[in-house]
Structures are given as structure tokens and as C-alpha cells.
Amino acid sequence: MSTSTGTDPTTAHRADGFPAQQQEQPGTTDETRPTPDHGERSYRGALRLSDRRALITGGDSGIGRAVAIAFAREGADVALTFMPEEQHDADETVRWVTEAGAKALPIAGDLRDEAFCADIVTRTVDELGGLDVLVLNAAYQKDRDGLETIPTDEMDRVFRTNLYAPMFTARAAIPHLKPGASIIVTTSIQAFNPSPGLIDYAMTKAAHVAFVKALAEELGPKGIRVNGVAPGPIWTPLIPATGWDAERLATFGKDTPLGRAGQPAELAGAYVYLASDDATYTSGAILPVTGGKGL
């Protein structure tokens, strides 16, 4: 009789908190200590996405990089967007995608620009031969002292990045999607348990939930599935770029039942599932990857 068990989730990754550090937005992997785990050495593909073409916004680092690596190892070609200042991170993601034998299409630009959102879809379709999976992942967050202190230009940055860009991109993509295609939105536990210091970010993530559910209703009859992934506290370059103090970083993720923050690699399987034929009857769902924190 076998006595083997699965990995203990409380000790699978770092549980000691994170050292004090600060970055400017959007944050880069090289400056993030310790380096996040994107599944570079651990993710094993099974060709569940063979011959599919994916577009991932914010695919250069963090969750986006983990998804890009997993998709490539599952057989998909991958287009990814990034800000020009994230070029080094994007180059590294492209290296992992191409090492998996997949095509990589990196596209630099600002998703707040409506024309850029349309262009990334056009380039993906033209250069990869079509579009089967759209992952709306890019986001911006910043720690706030209170609603009364948030400048209007910061509200605009959050809303244009987190709300307008996904709508612009999905609007451009839908005419190219065929039955069997999938849209996946990165929402957040903040949509359900909002923190006052992330009030504007949390608002956008709650809107993502409505977006997923409404768009799933609209596109379901066309054979296009729409779902969301709701991460909990995940260690990515966005975290040290959020503006939190040393105490907040030292305790980041410790309030989860698993007692630690998650790593980007731990989300990749959720996106693969939702993009694959394993999920042909899953649409309008929000899949939590939260370390046990309830939605």
C-alpha cells in the first residue's frame, strides 16, 4: 500500500514573508527579491493547448509570465504585451516560450491607448494566424492613504489600465474568435474582500466579475467561453511597486489559511484548465486561487 502524499501546500513555497523593498511602477523581476517562481523549472506540459494562439496582456512578468510559459509548454503560440520599460522582462519571457518550441510575439505599448489595444489583436491574428485564447491580465495598483487623497490622474490610470483596456481589447478580439475560443480575465480576491488601501483597484476587480458574467452570457451561444481567475496574495513585481512598507511586505500573504503568499507558478494551471477542452462546460465562472481565503 502506497504511503505517498501530495505536496504540503503550507511549505511548498516561501512562508517567511518578504524583505523591505520599493520599486517604481510597473516593477521588474530583476529588482524583485526574492525572484518570483513562474514555473520555469517546474511546469510540465501535456499538450492540452496544441496549435492554439494566445494573447496575454501583461505577459512579461508575474502571473502573465507564468501563464505564457505554461501555455507554450502546452503547445500554444503566445503573443504578449508589455510596457516599453519592461523590455528585459519581456525578452526573458520570450526566451522561455521559444525554448518550449512555441512561437512568441512580444508587443510593446501602453494598453491605456485604445488604438494599441486594437493593434495587438490585429498583429496577433496576422502573425500567429488567428486567436483562440485571450488572457486579459495586465493591471495597475497603488497603495492609497484614503479616498480623499487619490489624485484624479491616478484614478484615470487605474481605470484605463484595469477597465478600459480589457474592454478595448475584448471588443477588438471578439470578431476573430471562433467556437471553442476562450477569454480569461485576471480579477482578484480584492473584488470580494476589498482593502481600503486598494479601493480604486478593488473597484476595477469587482467590475471584472460583472464583465466575465455578462460577457459569458453574451458569447455562450457563439461557443465562446468567458471565465475569470481570482488570485489572492501572489508575489510578483507589482507587489514591491505598490508602495507598501516593510511590515506589510513582511506579513504579505500570512493572513491566508495556508499561511503564505502564492507564487505565479501556482496560478498557471488554472489558466490552462480554463483555456483547454477540459473546461468545455465552464463559463461565467470565477476560479479562486487564494491560499484558502474565501471569496
Rosetta blueprint (number, residue, H / E / L):
1 M L
2 S L
3 T L
4 S L
5 T L
6 G L
7 T L
8 D L
9 P L
10 T L
11 T L
12 A L
13 H L
14 R L
15 A L
16 D L
17 G L
18 F L
19 P L
20 A L
21 Q L
22 Q L
23 Q L
24 E L
25 Q L
26 P L
27 G L
28 T L
29 T L
30 D L
31 E L
32 T L
33 R L
34 P L
35 T L
36 P L
37 D L
38 H L
39 G L
40 E L
41 R L
42 S L
43 Y L
44 R L
45 G L
46 A L
47 L L
48 R L
49 L L
50 S L
51 D L
52 R L
53 R E
54 A E
55 L E
56 I E
57 T L
58 G L
59 G L
60 D L
61 S L
62 G H
63 I H
64 G H
65 R H
66 A H
67 V H
68 A H
69 I H
70 A H
71 F H
72 A H
73 R H
74 E L
75 G L
76 A L
77 D E
78 V E
79 A E
80 L E
81 T E
82 F E
83 M L
84 P H
85 E H
86 E H
87 Q H
88 H H
89 D H
90 A H
91 D H
92 E H
93 T H
94 V H
95 R H
96 W H
97 V H
98 T H
99 E H
100 A L
101 G L
102 A L
103 K L
104 A E
105 L E
106 P E
107 I E
108 A E
109 G L
110 D L
111 L L
112 R L
113 D L
114 E H
115 A H
116 F H
117 C H
118 A H
119 D H
120 I H
121 V H
122 T H
123 R H
124 T H
125 V H
126 D H
127 E H
128 L H
129 G L
130 G L
131 L L
132 D L
133 V E
134 L E
135 V E
136 L E
137 N L
138 A L
139 A L
140 Y L
141 Q L
142 K L
143 D L
144 R L
145 D L
146 G L
147 L H
148 E H
149 T H
150 I L
151 P L
152 T H
153 D H
154 E H
155 M H
156 D H
157 R H
158 V H
159 F H
160 R H
161 T H
162 N H
163 L H
164 Y H
165 A H
166 P H
167 M H
168 F H
169 T H
170 A H
171 R H
172 A H
173 A H
174 I H
175 P H
176 H H
177 L L
178 K L
179 P L
180 G L
181 A L
182 S E
183 I E
184 I E
185 V E
186 T E
187 T L
188 S L
189 I H
190 Q H
191 A H
192 F L
193 N L
194 P L
195 S L
196 P H
197 G H
198 L H
199 I H
200 D H
201 Y H
202 A H
203 M H
204 T H
205 K H
206 A H
207 A H
208 H H
209 V H
210 A H
211 F H
212 V H
213 K H
214 A H
215 L H
216 A H
217 E H
218 E H
219 L H
220 G H
221 P H
222 K H
223 G L
224 I L
225 R E
226 V E
227 N E
228 G E
229 V E
230 A E
231 P E
232 G L
233 P L
234 I E
235 W L
236 T L
237 P L
238 L L
239 I L
240 P L
241 A L
242 T L
243 G L
244 W L
245 D L
246 A H
247 E H
248 R H
249 L H
250 A H
251 T L
252 F L
253 G L
254 K L
255 D L
256 T L
257 P L
258 L L
259 G L
260 R L
261 A L
262 G E
263 Q L
264 P L
265 A H
266 E H
267 L H
268 A H
269 G H
270 A H
271 Y H
272 V H
273 Y H
274 L H
275 A H
276 S L
277 D H
278 D H
279 A H
280 T L
281 Y L
282 T L
283 S L
284 G L
285 A L
286 I E
287 L E
288 P E
289 V E
290 T L
291 G L
292 G L
293 K L
294 G L
295 L L
